[in-house]
């Protein structure tokens, strides 16, 4: 009976260690996801700004500015 109790204590210690390791991994992954979300947001903002610059440089000229105004 004591051998069984000792074996169960070892199993419990192993499972607790595994649980603690998994918790640490989950926390690390959560931090990584958070950093990636921030980087993704920054890249989207940068991309939007670059798309606006490209559109402004390659756009068809605004011919409405050249319209004659009635006198």
N, C-alpha and C positions, 0 to 999 in steps of 0.2 A: 504494500500500500504506500509506503514511503517512497519507493522507487517511482511509482506512478505519479505521486504528488510532485516529486522533483522533476520528472519529465514534463508535467503540465506547467510547472513554473518556468522551465526553459522554453517551452513553446510560447508561453505568455510573453516572456522577455523578447523572444524573436519577433513575435507579431507586433509588439509595441515598438520595437526598433524599426521594423518595416513601416509601420504607420507613421512614425516620426520622419523617416526618410521621405515617404510619399508626401507628407505635409510640406516638407521643405521644397520638394520638387514642384508641388502645386503653387507655392508662393513665388518661387523663381519664375515659373511659367507665367503667372499673373503679371509680374513685373515686366517680363519680356513683352507680353501682349500690350501692356500699357505704353511702353516705349515705342513699339511698332505702330500703335494707333496715333501717337503724337507725330512720329515721322511721316506716316501716311498723310495725315492732315496737312503737315507742312509741305509735302510734295504736291498735294492737290492745289494748295494755294499758289505755290510757285508755278505749277503747270498752267493754272488759270491766268496768271499774270503774263506768262510767256505767250500763251495763245492770244491774249489781247494785243500784245506787242506785235506779234506776227500779223494778226488781222489788220492792225493799224498801218503796218508798213506795206502790206500787199493788197490793200483794199482798193476797190475801184474809186477813182476820185469822186468826191461829192459834187456833182454838177449843179446842184441846187444853189450853190454859192455863186455860180456864174450867171445865174438868171438875171435878165434885165429887169430892173424895177420900173414900174410905170412912172412916168413923169407927171 
